[in-house]
């Protein structure tokens, strides 16, 4: 709650902020804010709950919460889809959102270079498709009510329609829960595989969903050109505009010199490009300590003024 966590299911359920119905917290002076009641309407001034959610503990320590829950799944189907480009992936996303928005729980973009890293370094993994594609999309379709279409039936119909429109090169549907987990393992193992490949700077960024494909296609080569020898791996939550952008060190880099000499320049370049798209330097992991300087450099002055005033009000000492 303090980091407003959000991951692969934000597309359907939203971030933690949207799931917290009530909150209890200890404030800096030791007083206890008790707002656990899940009131649908409450207009007694400022919504202190939402100030604490995402404040990373700087305004108080969350000690209890009332959460909204969602129905348990009855069934799901995971699709592994080969596409030509991020733009094609986005077109596929719009098609699925239009035809199956209530069942669409995950939409993850994966470059082939990330898949190859996983296959090299993560045991018991294999490519879902015989032929490789430049990019892949992992789609999860779910059913939580008996009157809904079975996810496998829906997925097959959606893929046929997408192929007829030229949005898909090839695809595989999970035939079992074990296979669905295998598909997700490929996605969830990217970070581990990238660490095994070598050092990289990791950026948790977001831009408007409609601009993310253009951002990846335009800015990835721009970063590589500006910092010769680096390689960009962009993957993640295309459906909500949050991509993890890793900038890998040149093969001949000497560590820790590369981090010391190039880290700030590369990250500043990445964040400046993100802000040019009206994006955010932190999509789901917060500011913490690492991004304090970047926040101070890039944030709108009015935002910083308000944040400092709120902090002072809650914690004058």
N, C-alpha and C positions, 0 to 999 in steps of 0.2 A: 504494500500500500504506500509506503514512504517513497518508493521509486516509481510509482504508477506503472507497474510492470505491464508489458505487453509483448506477445510473441506471435506464434504462427496462427492463432485462432482469433486475433484481433479483428480480422475481416468480418467475422460473423457476430462476435460477442463484444467487441470494443476493448479498450484498455481497462485496467483495474478500476480506474476512476468511474467507469460506467457500471461497475458491479458492486460498489460499496454503497449500501443503503443507510448505514449508520456507523458512528465512530466514537471511540473513547481514546483520550490521549492525556499524557502528563505534560503540562506546559513548562517552560523554563523556570518559572517561579515556584514550581511544585504544585500548583493548583491542577485540578483534574477537570478536563472538559468532557462532559458526559452527554453525548448526542447519539446514543445507540438506537433510539427508537426509529424504525423504518417509516418515517412519515412521507406520504405522497406529496403533501403540500406543507410548506413551512417557510413563511416569509418574515421571520424575525431578524431582519437585517442581513448582514454578511453571512455567506455560507462558509463557516469555518472548516467544515469537513473537507471542502475542496481546496482550501489553502494548505491543509496538512497533507493531502494526497499529492505525492510528487515533490514535496518539500525536502525529501531526503533526510529527514530528522532535524533540519535546522530550525523548525518552529515548535517542535515537540516530539515526544516519543509515543507512537501509536501502541496502545496496550490491548485494545479489543475492537472488534468490528462486527457489524451485521452485514451479511453479504446476500446479494441476489444470486440465486442458483438457476440453472437451466436444466431442462429435461435430460435424463440419461439417453444415450443413443441406442436406438434399436438396431441400426445397421449402418454401414458405411462402405464406400468404395473409393479407392485411391487410383488415380490415373497418372501415368508417366508419359508425357507428351513431348515429342521432338518438334521444334520450331526453328525457323530460319534466323530470327532476330528478336530483340526485345520489343520492337514495334509489332511484330506478329504476335508475340505473347500478349501484349496489351490488347490487341484486337480480339484475341481469343478470350481474354478476361471480360471484355465488354459483352461478347456474345454469351458467355456463361452467366454473367451477372444479369443479363436481360432475360434469359430463359430459365435460370435456376437459382436466383439470388437467395431464396429461402433455404436452399440445400447446400450452398457453397460455403464451406467452412475453411478451406485453405487454398492459397494460390501462390506458389513459391517459384521463383525464377532461379535457374541453375545453369551456369555456363559449362560447356563441355570440358574446359580446362579444370574446373572444380571437380567434376565427376571423375576425370582421369586421376586426379590427386587422391580421391577417395579409393578408387580401385587399386591404386598402387600401395596405399599405406594402411587401409582398414581391412582386416581379415574377414573372410566369409561375405564379401560383397561382390556383386556382379552387375553388369549393365543390363537394364530391363529390355533394351531394344538391340536387335542384331546390328543395325546400321547406326552410325553415330550422326548426331546433328550438332550444329554450332551451339544451340541453346536447348534447354529443356524446361518444361513446366511441370511441377507436381501439383495436382489438383485433388482436393478431398471433398467428396459429396456425402452428405449424411442424411439420415432419417431419424426423427425423434417422435413421430406420431404414426399410428397404424394406417391412417388414411393417405399418407404421402407415398409417392412413387418410390419403389425400391431403388437405392443409389446405383446399383449395377445396371438396371434397366435405363435409368435416366442418363448415366454416363455413356452408355453405348449409343443412345439416341443423339446425345449432344456431340459426340465425336463424329458420327456420320455426317451431321449437319455441318460441323466445322471443317471436315475434310472436303465436303462439296464446295465450300467457300474458299478453299485453298489456304486455310489457316493452320493446318497441321501437316507435318511431314510423315509422322508415324506415331503410334501410340500403343500402350499396353494398359489393360485394366487389371486391377488386383482380383484374383480368383478366390482368395481366402484372406483371413485376418493375418496370417503369417506373411503372406506376400505383401499386404498393405504395410506391415511393419518393416519389411525389407526395403520397400520404396522409401519410407520415411527415414530409415537408417542412412540411406545415401545422402539425404538432405541434412540430417542432423549431425553427420560425421564430417561435414565440410570444414568446420573450424579446426577440428583435431587433425585432419589430413593436411590442412594448410600450414599448421604449426610444424608438422613433420617435413614439409617441403622446404622450410627455411624461414628466416625472419621476415616480418611484414608489419606495416603500420595499419591498424584496423580503425575504420571509421564507421560509426553508427549514425547514419544520416537519413533524412527524409526530404522529399520534394513533393509537390502536388502529384497525385497519382497519374494524371494525364501527361505530365512532363517527364516521368521517370525513364521511359524508354529512350527519349531523346537525350536525357542527361547521360545515361550509360553509354549510348552510341557516340555521343559527341565528346564527352569529357574524359572517358577512359583513355582514348588515344592522345588527347591533349595532355593528360598527366604523364603518360609514358614518353611523350615527345619532350616535355619540359624537364623531365628527370630521366635522362637516357639510361637504359639498362633496367629500369623498373618494369614490373608487369602488374597490371590491375586485374583483380578478380572481384567482380560485382555479383552478389547473389542475395536472395532473401525474399522479403515479403512484398512482391510487386503489387499485390492487390490492395495494400494500404499505403503504398508509396515509401516504404522503409527498406532500404537496401544496405547491406553490409559491404562496404567498399574497402578491400584490402589492397594496399600498395606494397608489392613484394620487392625486397632488396635486390639490386643487381647481383649476378652470380659471383662476381669477384669482390664483393664488399667485405671490408674488414670490420668485424664487430668487436667492441661496441661503438667504434668510430662512426659507423653509418648512422646509428641512432643519435649520437651526440651532434653530428654535423648536419644531418639532413632531415631529422624528424620534424622539427618545427617548420622548416620551409615547405616540406611536402604537405603537412597537415594544414598549414595556413592556406596553401594553394587550393587544396581540396575544399576547405570550408568556405573560402571566398567564392569558389564556383558554385557551391551549394546555395549560398546566400543570393547569388545572381539569379537563381531559379525560385527565389522566395521560399527557400527550404529551411531546415533546422539542422544544427550541428549535433543534436542529440535526439534521436527518435524514440528510443526505448530504454536506455541505460542511465539516463541522468547526466548531471554535470560532474559530480564527485569532486575530486581534487585535480584530476588531469585536465579538465576543461575550464577551470576557473579563469585563467588568463584569456583564453579564447572567447569565453562569454563576455568578459569585460571589454574586449576589443571589438566584438561584432554585434552585441545586442543593441537594440534601439535604446537611446538614452531614457526615454519615458519608461520603458520596461525596467531598466536598472534602477531608476529613481523609485519606482513603486515597490520593487523587491526589497531595496534597502530600507525603505520606510516601514514595510511590513515586518521585516526582521527586527528592526529597532523597537517597534511597538510590542512585539511578542517577547523580545529578549534584550531589554535595554542595557543589561550588564555584559 
